[in-house]
Amino acid sequence: MKISELKPNTPVDLLVVDVVDKGETREFSKFGNTGKVCTITIKDESGTAKMSLWNEDTDKISKGDKIELKQGWAKEYRGEMQASTGRNGTLTVLESGKSKQEKPEESEPEETEKTTEPEKEEPITQEDLAVEEETI
């Protein structure tokens, strides 16, 4: 499924996207329970949308990650399409944006003076000695 295929109040079977922005994590209290929520901006080749992250997902997802949403839910919120895990969905980090950012740039290998090893001499055998004796 692509972002452009999301429709309000419908299930999201499988959505693979890149996280392009992450808002601040906010804490809330509702019905005597506390939790955390955060909004991220996601994109794929078909467009962009928002996604709500809840509780432990707020800590495991970072800007630059490639993520997979399975069995999620789509809705329209404040005029924008928004996806979330809903009640039964799962989020998986497929590729961490941190590992992309931490990779050092590959530099060209330094030129080093090439040395060639001397050719190894074949060990002298008894046959070689016999030939030398005959020529003497």
URDA-V732188 format. One record per backbone hydrogen bond with DSSP energy under -0.5 kcal/mol. CO is the residue of the C=O (numbers start at 1). NH is the residue of the N-H. E is the energy in kcal/mol with one decimal. If there is no record, write none. Layout:
BEGIN
co=CO nh=NH e=E
co=CO nh=NH e=E
END
This chain:
BEGIN
co=1 nh=16 e=-0.6
co=2 nh=5 e=-1.5
co=3 nh=6 e=-1.7
co=7 nh=10 e=-0.8
co=10 nh=74 e=-2.5
co=11 nh=13 e=-0.6
co=12 nh=72 e=-2.2
co=13 nh=71 e=-2.0
co=15 nh=17 e=-0.5
co=15 nh=69 e=-2.9
co=17 nh=67 e=-2.7
co=18 nh=20 e=-0.7
co=18 nh=43 e=-2.0
co=19 nh=64 e=-2.9
co=21 nh=41 e=-2.3
co=26 nh=37 e=-2.5
co=28 nh=35 e=-2.1
co=30 nh=33 e=-2.1
co=33 nh=30 e=-3.0
co=35 nh=28 e=-2.4
co=36 nh=55 e=-3.0
co=37 nh=26 e=-3.1
co=38 nh=53 e=-3.5
co=39 nh=23 e=-2.9
co=40 nh=42 e=-0.5
co=40 nh=51 e=-2.2
co=41 nh=20 e=-2.6
co=41 nh=21 e=-1.2
co=42 nh=49 e=-2.0
co=43 nh=18 e=-2.7
co=44 nh=47 e=-1.1
co=47 nh=44 e=-2.2
co=49 nh=42 e=-2.9
co=50 nh=83 e=-2.4
co=51 nh=40 e=-2.7
co=53 nh=38 e=-2.0
co=54 nh=57 e=-2.0
co=55 nh=58 e=-1.7
co=56 nh=59 e=-1.0
co=56 nh=60 e=-1.3
co=57 nh=61 e=-1.3
co=62 nh=65 e=-2.0
co=65 nh=19 e=-2.8
co=65 nh=67 e=-0.5
co=66 nh=94 e=-2.7
co=66 nh=95 e=-1.7
co=67 nh=17 e=-2.2
co=68 nh=70 e=-0.5
co=68 nh=92 e=-2.1
co=69 nh=15 e=-2.0
co=70 nh=90 e=-2.3
co=72 nh=12 e=-2.0
co=73 nh=84 e=-2.0
co=74 nh=9 e=-1.1
co=74 nh=10 e=-1.0
co=75 nh=77 e=-0.5
co=75 nh=82 e=-3.2
co=77 nh=80 e=-1.8
co=80 nh=77 e=-3.1
co=81 nh=50 e=-2.0
co=82 nh=75 e=-2.7
co=83 nh=52 e=-2.1
co=84 nh=73 e=-2.6
co=85 nh=89 e=-2.2
co=90 nh=70 e=-2.6
co=92 nh=68 e=-2.5
co=92 nh=94 e=-0.7
co=95 nh=66 e=-2.7
co=96 nh=100 e=-1.1
co=97 nh=101 e=-2.1
co=98 nh=102 e=-2.3
co=99 nh=103 e=-0.8
co=125 nh=129 e=-1.7
co=126 nh=130 e=-2.1
co=127 nh=131 e=-2.1
co=128 nh=132 e=-2.1
co=129 nh=133 e=-2.2
co=130 nh=134 e=-1.8
co=131 nh=135 e=-1.5
co=132 nh=136 e=-0.8
co=133 nh=136 e=-0.5
END
